Amino acid sequence: MKYTIYLLFAFALCFASCGGDDGPSGAECNSLGFTAEYEVELTAISEAATVWANDPTEANCDALKDAYNDYLDSLEKWEDCANELNQFNEWQAAIDAARQSVSSIC
C-alpha cells in the first residue's frame, strides 16, 4: 500500500510540466517553475503520507486523499503548458488516472 502512495506521487510528478487556464506558459513551463509553484501541495502530500503510514486510520487515509486531490486540482493550472508542448492528451490522461488512483490509495 505504501508503494502505491509513492508510485502515485512519482507518477504525478512525471506529468507535472503540464497545466491550467491561468497557470504558467512559455518559459514558465519547466520543472523548476512547477517545483516552486506547488511546494506547499507536495509538502502536504508528504506529511499526510507519513502520518497515514505511521497511523493507518480512516481519518488519516481521508486526509491523504484530500492532499492528493488538492495537488491534482492545482495541476489543472498547467493545461496551457501541456497544450504548448503538444502533450495535452497525455497530460489529461495522467490527471484522470491519478484521480482514479487516489480513491484506492488506502
N, C-alpha and C positions, 0 to 999 in steps of 0.2 A: 504494500500500500504506500509506504514512504517513497518507493521508487517511482510510483505513478505520479506523485506530487511533484517530485523533482523533474521528472520527464516532461510533464505538462509545462512547468516553468521554463525549462530549456527550449521546448518547442515554441512557446510564445515569444521568447527572445529571438529565435531564429527568424521570425517573420516580423520583427518589431520595426523595421525601417519602412513601414507602410502606414497609411492612415487617414484622417477625417476632414470635415468641411473647413473649420477654422484652425486647422493644425498646420504643421510645418510644410514647406515646399522648397523646391530648388536646393540650394546648398545645405539647408537645414535637414534634408533627408539623408542623414547619416547616423551611424550608431552612437556617436558622441552626443548628438542632439537628443537622441532617444534616451540614452542613459541619464542625462541630466534632467530631462523633462519628466521622467517617470520614476525618479529615485524614491519618492515617497511611496508610490504604489508597490514598487519592488521590495522595499523595506517592510511594508505591511504584510506582504505575502510571506516573506522570510520569517518574520516574527510569528505570524499566525501558524505557519507550518511547524515551527519549533514548539509552540505551545501545544498544538494538537499532537505532535509526536511524543511529547512528554506526558500528556494527559488526554488520551483519545476519547473525549466525551462528545456527545451530540452537539452541545453548545460550541465547543471548540472546533468541531468539524464545520458547523454553520458559519463560524467566524472566518475560517479558512476559505470556504466557498465565497463568502462575501468579499474577501480581499481579492480573490482571483477575478470575480465579476467586476469589481471596481477597476482592476487593472485592464481587463478586456474592454470595459467601457471607455477607458482613456485611450486605448489603441485606436478607437474609431477616428480619432483626430488625425491619424496618419493616412487617411484614404487618398489625399492628394499625392502623397509620395508614392503610393502603390500605383496610382494612375500614371505619374511621371515616369516611373520605372517599368511601365507596361507589365505590372505584376498584380493588377487588381484582382483577377480571378483567384490567383494563388493566395493572396493576402486574405480575401474574403473566406476562402475555404479553410484557411488556417484559423481564422477567428471563429468561424462556425464550428469547426472540430474542437477547438479549445472550449467553447461554451458547452458543447455536449459532454466533454470530458469532465468538466467541473462538477456536474451533478453526480458523478460516480467516484469522486476523489476518495471519499471515506464513507 
